[in-house]
Amino acid sequence: MAIEIFEPKGWMLTEYPELNGKTREDAWVLLNEWVSSPSLIRHCLSVETATRAYALKLGEPEEAWAVVGLIHDFDYERHPDPSEHTFVGAEYLRTQGYPEWVISAVLSHGSNLEHPRTTPLEKTLFAVDELTGFISAVSLVRPSKAVADVKASSVKKKMKDKGFAAGVHREDLTAGAEELGIPLEEHINFVIQAMTANADVLGLAGVGSETQHADQG
């Protein structure tokens, strides 16, 4: 049987951090085409917020990292099964002209060993993905429902409560910090601060505030 050899298109070989003409606006449109759940959109905005903050801290391109953070879970609503999530999205991103380094980052935030995390972006995306969701959950059980009132110690305490946000894998929270090479408490504090700075958009500014994520295109 003849084996078909795939030859990458020129745009697929675009080097980091070039986006092959893609913008944050393109990513926002893509996200809203695939996702209708407000909570999933807020999660993607939270991950974008944290990846952007880490990009600034590490001297990396903010917009490039933000795009990846924003679309990392765009296929999850339609394809939540681990055998499809990220894989379906990766193929669609290819058809839309996103460069391979973006696709690689999206694939790497899952637990598939065929797509190891090797770059600072990939490690950061993994490190903030579950953590932003967990911090959001901790925020929403506080009386104020404000992320600004969340402390790292509270997050670590909730991590020990297996019944709280049970869908969040605790080992991923600790592994993320380890892959970044920073203490867990420092990592948690940094992400809390990043989310606090964008709390209105994330719906975490507290009781009486209005979520503005629908206007973030």
N, C-alpha and C positions, 0 to 999 in steps of 0.2 A: 504494500500500500504506500502510495506516495505521501510524503510528509510535506505539508504546506509550511513554508518559512515565512513568518510574519516580519515585514519590514516596517519599522517605525516611521511615521510621517515626520516631516521636519519640525512641526510645531510640538510634537511629543518630546523632542530632545531639547526643548527650551531649558536653559540652565537656571537654577535657583539664584536669585529670588525673582526672576522675571516671570510674569503671569500670562505671557502671550496675549496681552491686550485685555485680559480679564480684570474687572474692577470689583470693589466691594459692592457696588450697586448691582452688578451682574450676579454676585453671590446671593445678595438679598432677594432678588427676583427668583432665582433658582430655589432658594429655601421656601419661599412662599408658594411656589408652584407645586412643591412636593409635600409640604407640611401644612395641616390645618389646625393642629393642636396648639393652643396658646402656650401650654406648659412646655411643650417641646421647642417651640420657637424661643421661649424665654431661656431654656437650657442652652440652646445654641448661641444666643446672645451672651449668656454668662461665660461660656467657653471662649467666645470671641474676646470678651472683655479681659479674661485672665491671660489668654495667649498674647494679646496686644500688650498687656502690662509687662509680661515677661520679655517680650521682644524689646521693649524700651529699656528694661533693666540690663539686658544682655547685649545691647547695641545691635540688634537684628532689625530687619525691615518690618515695621509695624503693620503696614497694609497687607503685606504678603502673609504674615502670620495670622492677621485678623480674618482674611478670606478663608483660610484653612479652618480656623476655629468656628467660623460661622456655618460652614457647610459640612462639617465632619459627620453629622448625623442626619443629613438631609433625606436619606433613603429609609430611615428607621421606621417611620410610621407605616410605610407600605411593605417593608421587608424586615420585620423585627427578628426573624429567626436568624441565629448566628451563622447558619449556612448560607444566608443571602445578604445579611446586613454588611455593608461596606463593599461587598463584591459587586452587587447590582449597581450601587452608586458609583463605584470606580469605572465600570464599563460605560455608564451614562456620561460621566465626566469626560471620558475619552472622546465620546461622540461630540461633545460640546467644545472641544479644543483646549481643555485644561492641561497644563504640562504634567509630565510624569512625576515630578517631585511633589506636586500637590496631591496627586492620586496615591502616591506611596505613603504620604503622611496620613491620609484618610484611612488607608488599609491598615496602617501600623497601630492605630489606636485600639484595634480589636485584640483578641487574644490568640490570633492565628500565628503559629510559629513560623509559617512561611513568609511572614512579613514582619521581621524584627525591627525594633526601634533603634536606629543608629545615629540619627541627627538630633541636634538640640531641639528643633521644632517637633520632631516626632516624640521625643521624650517629654517635652513640655505638654503637648496635646494630651498624652496619656495621663500625665500627672494632674492636670486640671480638670479633666473630663468628669470623673466620678466625684472629685472633691467639690466642684462647684455645685453639683446637685445635692450633695450632702450638706453643704453650708446653707443652701437655700432651704432645705428641710428644717435645719436647726433654727434658722431665722423665723420661719413661719409658725413654729410652736412657741415662740417667745410672745409675751403679752403685746409688745410693741410691733411685732412682725417686721422688725427692721434689721437688716444685715449689719448695720453700724453698731448694734448692741451685742453682736456675737463675739465671743472671745475664743481664742484657740483652745483654752482649757475646757470650755463647754463642748467644743467639737470633739475633742479627744475623749471626754467623758461619754458623749453620746455614741462614740465608736464602740464603746464597751457594751452598750445596750443592743443586743442582737435583734431585739424586736423593733428597734427604731430604724426606719428607712432600710428595711431588711433586704431590699433589692440591690443595695450598694455593697459591693465586695470590699470589706475592710482591708484585705490584703492588697488590693489595688491602690488604696489610699496611701498605705505605707510604702509600697513598691514604687509609686510615682515619685515620692520625695527621695527615695534611695537612688533612683535612676538620675535624678537631677543633682544628686550629691549634696543635698542640704538637709538640715534637721527637719523633721516633720512639723514641729511647732512653728518654725520659721516659714515653712512653705504655707501652712494654713493661714498664718497671719498675713502673708503677702497677698494671698488670694482674697481674703476677707477685705483687705484694704482696696484692692482693685475693684471688687464688686460693690463696695460702699461708694466709691467714686462714681459709679454708674447705676446706683440703686434705683433711681426713678425709672430708667429704661427697663431694668430687670424686674420691676414690680416688688422691690424689697426695701423701699424707702420708709415703710411703716404704715401704721393705721391711718387711714384718711388720705393717703397719697393715691395718685392715679398712675396706672401703668401706661407707658407711652411707646411700648415696643412696636405697635402697628405703624408708627411714624418713622421707623428707623431705616427706611430704605434710602 
